[in-house]
Structures are given as C-alpha cells and as structure tokens.
Amino acid sequence: MYVILPISMRELVLHKGLTRTKVLFYTDIDQLPAERFSKVNKFWMLHDELGSSFEDIDRIHITRIALSLHDKDKAKRVLDNMRVLIYNIINEVNPESLAFACLIHSIDGVEITDLSDENLKKTIKYLSDRGLTIGELKKKAKRYEKESTLN
C-alpha cells in the first residue's frame, strides 16, 4: 500500500524488535506552523551557538576562548556560554534533539501538538525507546537543514 504524503512532509520508520513506529515530520520550513517555527529556531540557535554535547566544548568553546584571550569581556561571555552548555548536558537538555522533535508532525498517526520542552523531551525518549539513535537523528536533522535551505 502506498501513502501519499504532503510535499512538505517526510516519513521515517523506526524498527526495534517487532515494533514498528512511523514518524511523519515537516521538511519545508515555510510550511511550519508559526509556533513550531519559533520553537525550532530557538533550539537551532541554541545548538549553533552553545552546542549540544561535550564534544562541542572542544569544537566551539575552546577555540572561541583561544580567539578571545585578548578581550576579557569576550572571554567571559564564551565561558558563560560553556557553562550553559554543561548545565544543559547535566540536565539532559539537548537543543539538537529538541529541534528535531519540533519538526515531528505525528507519530503513528497521532499528531504532536504539545510543544512544551518537557513534552519534546518525552517525544525523544519515546522514539529512542522505539529505535531512534542519535546518529539517525543527526542524519535526519542535517538532511532537513539542507532541504529547508533549498526550498
């Protein structure tokens, strides 16, 4: 059986054991409802500016600290941002994952309408339990960013 998806949607099918989960998500940023657009942009900005993992400390913050050693105020801002990243990691807040969750239209036909941070975390947990890996999430997020900038 073939399912016709709206042009601005993509389907991701997760498999874990005998469990199959169908996730439908937006792929055209111009088709996002306004609230969803604001949320995903917030999380993309946090991910781009602060990062989402300990690896981002080396990739983003250490470089910025080295580049700002001559400017104490700038170095302090970089360290403050690094502290926020560490706080987020400790509190299991991953802006990249939360941005991905904002792009989800529905799971197994049930529309996702609660975009609270807590529900977005629950959505990621639910999908993780059904086979979503961080590698798959990052791959889909990168593809989404490419597709959304092309539209």
Backbone as JSON Lines, residues from 0, in Angstrom:
{"i":0,"aa":"M","n":[0.84,-1.18,0.0],"ca":[0.0,0.0,0.0],"c":[0.88,1.24,0.0]}
{"i":1,"aa":"Y","n":[0.55,2.21,-0.83],"ca":[1.29,3.45,-0.91],"c":[0.54,4.54,-0.18]}
{"i":2,"aa":"V","n":[1.3,5.36,0.53],"ca":[0.72,6.5,1.22],"c":[1.24,7.76,0.55]}
{"i":3,"aa":"I","n":[0.34,8.64,0.18],"ca":[0.74,9.91,-0.43],"c":[0.92,10.92,0.69]}
{"i":4,"aa":"L","n":[2.14,11.43,0.79],"ca":[2.46,12.4,1.83],"c":[2.39,13.8,1.24]}
{"i":5,"aa":"P","n":[1.98,14.77,2.06],"ca":[2.06,16.15,1.58],"c":[3.5,16.47,1.19]}
{"i":6,"aa":"I","n":[3.68,17.35,0.23],"ca":[5.01,17.66,-0.31],"c":[5.98,18.11,0.78]}
{"i":7,"aa":"S","n":[5.47,18.72,1.84],"ca":[6.35,19.25,2.88],"c":[6.53,18.29,4.04]}
{"i":8,"aa":"M","n":[6.25,17.0,3.84],"ca":[6.4,16.0,4.9],"c":[7.28,14.86,4.42]}
{"i":9,"aa":"R","n":[7.96,14.24,5.37],"ca":[8.73,13.02,5.11],"c":[8.37,12.01,6.19]}
{"i":10,"aa":"E","n":[8.52,10.75,5.82],"ca":[8.22,9.68,6.77],"c":[9.51,8.98,7.18]}
{"i":11,"aa":"L","n":[9.62,8.7,8.44],"ca":[10.73,7.93,9.0],"c":[10.1,6.73,9.7]}
{"i":12,"aa":"V","n":[10.55,5.55,9.36],"ca":[10.04,4.34,10.01],"c":[11.15,3.77,10.88]}
{"i":13,"aa":"L","n":[10.84,3.66,12.17],"ca":[11.79,3.11,13.14],"c":[11.43,1.66,13.41]}
{"i":14,"aa":"H","n":[12.44,0.83,13.6],"ca":[12.23,-0.58,13.9],"c":[13.03,-0.93,15.15]}
{"i":15,"aa":"K","n":[12.37,-1.58,16.09],"ca":[13.06,-2.13,17.25],"c":[12.35,-3.43,17.59]}
{"i":16,"aa":"G","n":[13.05,-4.52,17.36],"ca":[12.4,-5.82,17.53],"c":[11.25,-5.92,16.55]}
{"i":17,"aa":"L","n":[10.1,-6.3,17.05],"ca":[8.91,-6.4,16.21],"c":[8.12,-5.1,16.16]}
{"i":18,"aa":"T","n":[8.56,-4.11,16.93],"ca":[7.85,-2.83,16.98],"c":[8.26,-1.96,15.81]}
{"i":19,"aa":"R","n":[7.27,-1.42,15.14],"ca":[7.49,-0.5,14.02],"c":[6.78,0.81,14.35]}
{"i":20,"aa":"T","n":[7.52,1.91,14.24],"ca":[6.98,3.23,14.56],"c":[7.15,4.14,13.36]}
{"i":21,"aa":"K","n":[6.03,4.76,12.93],"ca":[6.06,5.67,11.78],"c":[6.02,7.11,12.28]}
{"i":22,"aa":"V","n":[7.03,7.86,11.87],"ca":[7.14,9.27,12.27],"c":[7.02,10.12,11.0]}
{"i":23,"aa":"L","n":[6.1,11.05,11.04],"ca":[5.91,11.98,9.93],"c":[6.42,13.33,10.38]}
{"i":24,"aa":"F","n":[7.33,13.93,9.6],"ca":[7.86,15.21,10.03],"c":[7.92,16.21,8.88]}
{"i":25,"aa":"Y","n":[7.89,17.47,9.27],"ca":[7.93,18.57,8.31],"c":[9.3,18.64,7.66]}
{"i":26,"aa":"T","n":[9.34,19.01,6.38],"ca":[10.62,19.2,5.7],"c":[10.73,20.56,5.04]}
{"i":27,"aa":"D","n":[9.69,21.34,5.07],"ca":[9.72,22.67,4.46],"c":[9.49,23.71,5.55]}
{"i":28,"aa":"I","n":[10.52,24.46,5.86],"ca":[10.44,25.43,6.95],"c":[9.33,26.45,6.73]}
{"i":29,"aa":"D","n":[9.02,26.75,5.48],"ca":[7.96,27.71,5.19],"c":[6.57,27.14,5.45]}
{"i":30,"aa":"Q","n":[6.46,25.83,5.63],"ca":[5.17,25.2,5.9],"c":[4.94,24.94,7.39]}
{"i":31,"aa":"L","n":[5.92,25.27,8.21],"ca":[5.76,25.06,9.66],"c":[4.72,26.03,10.22]}
{"i":32,"aa":"P","n":[3.87,25.54,11.12],"ca":[3.01,26.48,11.85],"c":[3.89,27.47,12.63]}
{"i":33,"aa":"A","n":[3.41,28.67,12.84],"ca":[4.21,29.76,13.41],"c":[4.85,29.39,14.75]}
{"i":34,"aa":"E","n":[4.09,28.78,15.66],"ca":[4.64,28.42,16.98],"c":[5.77,27.4,16.82]}
{"i":35,"aa":"R","n":[5.57,26.43,15.97],"ca":[6.57,25.39,15.73],"c":[7.83,26.01,15.12]}
{"i":36,"aa":"F","n":[7.66,26.95,14.19],"ca":[8.78,27.64,13.57],"c":[9.61,28.36,14.64]}
{"i":37,"aa":"S","n":[8.94,29.06,15.56],"ca":[9.65,29.79,16.63],"c":[10.43,28.83,17.52]}
{"i":38,"aa":"K","n":[9.8,27.71,17.88],"ca":[10.46,26.74,18.77],"c":[11.68,26.11,18.09]}
{"i":39,"aa":"V","n":[11.52,25.68,16.84],"ca":[12.64,25.02,16.17],"c":[13.79,26.01,15.97]}
{"i":40,"aa":"N","n":[13.47,27.25,15.65],"ca":[14.53,28.26,15.5],"c":[15.26,28.51,16.81]}
{"i":41,"aa":"K","n":[14.52,28.53,17.91],"ca":[15.15,28.7,19.23],"c":[16.17,27.59,19.49]}
{"i":42,"aa":"F","n":[15.75,26.35,19.25],"ca":[16.65,25.23,19.52],"c":[17.8,25.16,18.53]}
{"i":43,"aa":"W","n":[17.57,25.51,17.27],"ca":[18.67,25.57,16.31],"c":[19.69,26.63,16.72]}
{"i":44,"aa":"M","n":[19.21,27.79,17.17],"ca":[20.11,28.85,17.61],"c":[20.94,28.39,18.82]}
{"i":45,"aa":"L","n":[20.27,27.76,19.78],"ca":[21.0,27.26,20.96],"c":[22.04,26.22,20.55]}
{"i":46,"aa":"H","n":[21.67,25.33,19.66],"ca":[22.62,24.31,19.22],"c":[23.8,24.95,18.47]}
{"i":47,"aa":"D","n":[23.5,25.9,17.58],"ca":[24.57,26.55,16.81],"c":[25.49,27.39,17.69]}
{"i":48,"aa":"E","n":[24.92,28.08,18.66],"ca":[25.7,28.99,19.49],"c":[26.38,28.28,20.66]}
{"i":49,"aa":"L","n":[25.66,27.36,21.32],"ca":[26.19,26.72,22.51],"c":[26.68,25.29,22.27]}
{"i":50,"aa":"G","n":[25.99,24.58,21.38],"ca":[26.28,23.17,21.16],"c":[25.31,22.31,21.94]}
{"i":51,"aa":"S","n":[25.52,20.99,21.82],"ca":[24.61,20.04,22.47],"c":[25.34,18.91,23.19]}
{"i":52,"aa":"S","n":[26.68,18.9,23.13],"ca":[27.41,17.77,23.7],"c":[28.77,18.22,24.25]}
{"i":53,"aa":"F","n":[29.42,17.31,24.97],"ca":[30.75,17.62,25.48],"c":[31.74,17.83,24.34]}
{"i":54,"aa":"E","n":[31.54,17.15,23.22],"ca":[32.42,17.33,22.06],"c":[32.37,18.78,21.57]}
{"i":55,"aa":"D","n":[31.22,19.42,21.76],"ca":[31.08,20.81,21.33],"c":[31.9,21.77,22.17]}
{"i":56,"aa":"I","n":[32.3,21.35,23.38],"ca":[33.19,22.19,24.19],"c":[34.5,22.4,23.43]}
{"i":57,"aa":"D","n":[35.06,21.3,22.93],"ca":[36.3,21.41,22.15],"c":[36.06,22.1,20.81]}
{"i":58,"aa":"R","n":[34.99,21.68,20.12],"ca":[34.73,22.16,18.77],"c":[34.38,23.65,18.74]}
{"i":59,"aa":"I","n":[33.65,24.13,19.72],"ca":[33.18,25.52,19.7],"c":[33.89,26.39,20.74]}
{"i":60,"aa":"H","n":[33.81,25.98,21.98],"ca":[34.18,26.88,23.08],"c":[35.67,27.04,23.3]}
{"i":61,"aa":"I","n":[36.43,25.98,23.21],"ca":[37.88,26.09,23.42],"c":[38.48,27.0,22.34]}
{"i":62,"aa":"T","n":[38.03,26.82,21.11],"ca":[38.5,27.68,20.01],"c":[38.14,29.13,20.28]}
{"i":63,"aa":"R","n":[36.91,29.36,20.7],"ca":[36.47,30.74,20.97],"c":[37.25,31.35,22.14]}
{"i":64,"aa":"I","n":[37.55,30.55,23.14],"ca":[38.35,31.06,24.27],"c":[39.73,31.47,23.77]}
{"i":65,"aa":"A","n":[40.35,30.61,22.98],"ca":[41.69,30.93,22.46],"c":[41.66,32.2,21.63]}
{"i":66,"aa":"L","n":[40.61,32.4,20.84],"ca":[40.5,33.59,19.99],"c":[40.16,34.86,20.77]}
{"i":67,"aa":"S","n":[39.68,34.69,21.99],"ca":[39.25,35.88,22.75],"c":[40.13,36.16,23.97]}
{"i":68,"aa":"L","n":[41.31,35.57,24.05],"ca":[42.18,35.77,25.2],"c":[42.57,37.24,25.4]}
{"i":69,"aa":"H","n":[42.63,38.0,24.33],"ca":[43.0,39.41,24.43],"c":[41.85,40.29,24.92]}
{"i":70,"aa":"D","n":[40.63,39.76,24.95],"ca":[39.46,40.54,25.34],"c":[38.76,39.83,26.5]}
{"i":71,"aa":"K","n":[38.97,40.33,27.72],"ca":[38.44,39.66,28.92],"c":[36.92,39.55,28.9]}
{"i":72,"aa":"D","n":[36.22,40.6,28.45],"ca":[34.76,40.55,28.41],"c":[34.26,39.47,27.45]}
{"i":73,"aa":"K","n":[34.89,39.4,26.31],"ca":[34.51,38.39,25.32],"c":[34.81,36.99,25.86]}
{"i":74,"aa":"A","n":[35.97,36.82,26.48],"ca":[36.34,35.52,27.05],"c":[35.35,35.11,28.14]}
{"i":75,"aa":"K","n":[34.89,36.06,28.93],"ca":[33.91,35.77,29.98],"c":[32.59,35.31,29.37]}
{"i":76,"aa":"R","n":[32.15,35.94,28.28],"ca":[30.92,35.53,27.6],"c":[31.05,34.1,27.06]}
{"i":77,"aa":"V","n":[32.22,33.79,26.51],"ca":[32.45,32.45,25.98],"c":[32.38,31.42,27.11]}
{"i":78,"aa":"L","n":[33.02,31.75,28.24],"ca":[32.98,30.84,29.39],"c":[31.55,30.7,29.93]}
{"i":79,"aa":"D","n":[30.8,31.79,29.96],"ca":[29.4,31.73,30.41],"c":[28.58,30.81,29.5]}
{"i":80,"aa":"N","n":[28.79,30.92,28.2],"ca":[28.09,30.04,27.25],"c":[28.47,28.59,27.46]}
{"i":81,"aa":"M","n":[29.75,28.34,27.75],"ca":[30.2,26.99,28.0],"c":[29.55,26.43,29.27]}
{"i":82,"aa":"R","n":[29.38,27.28,30.26],"ca":[28.7,26.87,31.5],"c":[27.26,26.47,31.21]}
{"i":83,"aa":"V","n":[26.58,27.24,30.34],"ca":[25.19,26.9,29.97],"c":[25.15,25.55,29.27]}
{"i":84,"aa":"L","n":[26.1,25.31,28.37],"ca":[26.16,24.02,27.68],"c":[26.34,22.88,28.68]}
{"i":85,"aa":"I","n":[27.26,23.04,29.61],"ca":[27.49,21.99,30.62],"c":[26.25,21.78,31.47]}
{"i":86,"aa":"Y","n":[25.6,22.87,31.86],"ca":[24.35,22.78,32.64],"c":[23.31,21.99,31.83]}
{"i":87,"aa":"N","n":[23.17,22.31,30.53],"ca":[22.19,21.61,29.69],"c":[22.5,20.12,29.59]}
{"i":88,"aa":"I","n":[23.78,19.79,29.44],"ca":[24.17,18.39,29.34],"c":[23.84,17.65,30.63]}
{"i":89,"aa":"I","n":[24.17,18.24,31.75],"ca":[23.9,17.62,33.04],"c":[22.4,17.42,33.24]}
{"i":90,"aa":"N","n":[21.61,18.37,32.77],"ca":[20.15,18.31,32.92],"c":[19.45,17.64,31.74]}
{"i":91,"aa":"E","n":[20.24,16.98,30.89],"ca":[19.73,16.21,29.76],"c":[18.88,17.05,28.81]}
{"i":92,"aa":"V","n":[19.34,18.27,28.55],"ca":[18.7,19.14,27.58],"c":[19.61,19.17,26.36]}
{"i":93,"aa":"N","n":[19.12,18.67,25.24],"ca":[19.89,18.62,24.01],"c":[19.15,19.43,22.95]}
{"i":94,"aa":"P","n":[19.59,20.68,22.69],"ca":[18.88,21.52,21.72],"c":[18.72,20.89,20.34]}
{"i":95,"aa":"E","n":[19.7,20.12,19.89],"ca":[19.6,19.48,18.58],"c":[18.45,18.48,18.57]}
{"i":96,"aa":"S","n":[18.32,17.68,19.62],"ca":[17.22,16.72,19.71],"c":[15.88,17.42,19.84]}
{"i":97,"aa":"L","n":[15.84,18.49,20.63],"ca":[14.58,19.21,20.82],"c":[14.14,19.9,19.52]}
{"i":98,"aa":"A","n":[15.1,20.39,18.74],"ca":[14.76,20.98,17.44],"c":[14.17,19.9,16.54]}
{"i":99,"aa":"F","n":[14.78,18.72,16.53],"ca":[14.25,17.61,15.74],"c":[12.82,17.28,16.16]}
{"i":100,"aa":"A","n":[12.58,17.22,17.47],"ca":[11.24,16.9,17.98],"c":[10.22,17.94,17.53]}
{"i":101,"aa":"C","n":[10.63,19.2,17.4],"ca":[9.73,20.25,16.93],"c":[9.27,20.02,15.5]}
{"i":102,"aa":"L","n":[10.06,19.3,14.74],"ca":[9.75,19.06,13.33],"c":[8.8,17.88,13.13]}
{"i":103,"aa":"I","n":[8.52,17.15,14.2],"ca":[7.66,15.97,14.08],"c":[6.2,16.41,14.02]}
{"i":104,"aa":"H","n":[5.55,15.98,12.97],"ca":[4.12,16.26,12.81],"c":[3.28,15.24,13.58]}
{"i":105,"aa":"S","n":[3.63,13.94,13.4],"ca":[2.85,12.9,14.07],"c":[3.69,11.64,14.25]}
{"i":106,"aa":"I","n":[3.26,10.82,15.2],"ca":[3.87,9.51,15.46],"c":[2.75,8.49,15.41]}
{"i":107,"aa":"D","n":[2.89,7.54,14.52],"ca":[1.86,6.51,14.31],"c":[0.47,7.13,14.15]}
{"i":108,"aa":"G","n":[0.41,8.23,13.42],"ca":[-0.86,8.88,13.11],"c":[-1.38,9.82,14.17]}
{"i":109,"aa":"V","n":[-0.71,9.91,15.31],"ca":[-1.14,10.82,16.39],"c":[-0.35,12.11,16.28]}
{"i":110,"aa":"E","n":[-1.06,13.2,16.02],"ca":[-0.4,14.49,15.82],"c":[0.23,15.0,17.12]}
{"i":111,"aa":"I","n":[1.44,15.55,17.0],"ca":[2.14,16.14,18.14],"c":[1.78,17.62,18.19]}
{"i":112,"aa":"T","n":[1.04,18.01,19.22],"ca":[0.61,19.41,19.34],"c":[1.2,20.1,20.56]}
{"i":113,"aa":"D","n":[1.63,19.32,21.56],"ca":[2.22,19.9,22.78],"c":[3.71,20.11,22.52]}
{"i":114,"aa":"L","n":[4.1,21.37,22.35],"ca":[5.49,21.7,22.06],"c":[6.25,22.19,23.29]}
{"i":115,"aa":"S","n":[5.75,21.87,24.47],"ca":[6.48,22.25,25.68],"c":[7.81,21.5,25.72]}
{"i":116,"aa":"D","n":[8.8,22.09,26.35],"ca":[10.12,21.45,26.43],"c":[10.0,20.06,27.03]}
{"i":117,"aa":"E","n":[9.18,19.92,28.05],"ca":[9.02,18.63,28.71],"c":[8.43,17.59,27.75]}
{"i":118,"aa":"N","n":[7.42,17.97,26.98],"ca":[6.83,17.02,26.04],"c":[7.77,16.69,24.89]}
{"i":119,"aa":"L","n":[8.56,17.68,24.46],"ca":[9.55,17.4,23.41],"c":[10.57,16.37,23.9]}
{"i":120,"aa":"K","n":[10.99,16.5,25.17],"ca":[11.9,15.5,25.75],"c":[11.24,14.13,25.8]}
{"i":121,"aa":"K","n":[9.96,14.1,26.19],"ca":[9.23,12.82,26.24],"c":[9.13,12.21,24.84]}
{"i":122,"aa":"T","n":[8.94,13.05,23.83],"ca":[8.84,12.56,22.46],"c":[10.15,11.9,22.04]}
{"i":123,"aa":"I","n":[11.26,12.55,22.34],"ca":[12.57,11.97,22.0],"c":[12.79,10.67,22.77]}
{"i":124,"aa":"K","n":[12.42,10.63,24.03],"ca":[12.55,9.41,24.83],"c":[11.7,8.29,24.22]}
{"i":125,"aa":"Y","n":[10.47,8.61,23.87],"ca":[9.56,7.63,23.27],"c":[10.17,7.06,21.99]}
{"i":126,"aa":"L","n":[10.68,7.93,21.13],"ca":[11.28,7.47,19.88],"c":[12.58,6.71,20.11]}
{"i":127,"aa":"S","n":[13.35,7.13,21.11],"ca":[14.58,6.4,21.46],"c":[14.26,4.98,21.87]}
{"i":128,"aa":"D","n":[13.19,4.83,22.65],"ca":[12.77,3.5,23.09],"c":[12.3,2.64,21.93]}
{"i":129,"aa":"R","n":[11.98,3.27,20.81],"ca":[11.5,2.56,19.64],"c":[12.53,2.48,18.51]}
{"i":130,"aa":"G","n":[13.78,2.83,18.84],"ca":[14.86,2.6,17.89],"c":[15.55,3.83,17.33]}
{"i":131,"aa":"L","n":[15.12,5.03,17.68],"ca":[15.8,6.23,17.18],"c":[17.16,6.35,17.85]}
{"i":132,"aa":"T","n":[18.2,6.44,17.04],"ca":[19.55,6.62,17.57],"c":[19.97,8.07,17.35]}
{"i":133,"aa":"I","n":[20.98,8.5,18.07],"ca":[21.48,9.86,17.89],"c":[22.06,10.02,16.49]}
{"i":134,"aa":"G","n":[22.66,8.96,15.95],"ca":[23.18,9.01,14.59],"c":[22.07,9.26,13.57]}
{"i":135,"aa":"E","n":[20.96,8.55,13.72],"ca":[19.82,8.73,12.82],"c":[19.23,10.13,12.98]}
{"i":136,"aa":"L","n":[19.13,10.59,14.22],"ca":[18.6,11.92,14.48],"c":[19.47,12.98,13.81]}
{"i":137,"aa":"K","n":[20.79,12.87,13.97],"ca":[21.7,13.85,13.36],"c":[21.64,13.8,11.84]}
{"i":138,"aa":"K","n":[21.54,12.59,11.29],"ca":[21.45,12.44,9.84],"c":[20.18,13.11,9.31]}
{"i":139,"aa":"K","n":[19.05,12.87,9.97],"ca":[17.78,13.48,9.55],"c":[17.81,14.99,9.74]}
{"i":140,"aa":"A","n":[18.42,15.45,10.84],"ca":[18.49,16.89,11.1],"c":[19.32,17.59,10.03]}
{"i":141,"aa":"K","n":[20.45,16.99,9.65],"ca":[21.29,17.59,8.6],"c":[20.57,17.6,7.26]}
{"i":142,"aa":"R","n":[19.89,16.5,6.94],"ca":[19.14,16.45,5.69],"c":[18.04,17.51,5.7]}
{"i":143,"aa":"Y","n":[17.37,17.67,6.85],"ca":[16.31,18.68,6.95],"c":[16.87,20.07,6.71]}
{"i":144,"aa":"E","n":[18.01,20.37,7.34],"ca":[18.61,21.7,7.17],"c":[18.95,21.95,5.7]}
{"i":145,"aa":"K","n":[19.49,20.94,5.01],"ca":[19.8,21.09,3.59],"c":[18.54,21.32,2.77]}
{"i":146,"aa":"E","n":[17.51,20.49,3.02],"ca":[16.27,20.61,2.25],"c":[15.57,21.93,2.53]}
{"i":147,"aa":"S","n":[15.58,22.37,3.79],"ca":[14.86,23.59,4.12],"c":[15.55,24.82,3.56]}
{"i":148,"aa":"T","n":[16.87,24.76,3.39],"ca":[17.55,25.92,2.81],"c":[17.43,25.93,1.3]}
{"i":149,"aa":"L","n":[17.1,24.79,0.7],"ca":[16.93,24.73,-0.74],"c":[15.55,25.19,-1.19]}
{"i":150,"aa":"N","n":[14.58,25.1,-0.3],"ca":[13.2,25.47,-0.68],"c":[13.02,26.95,-0.74]}
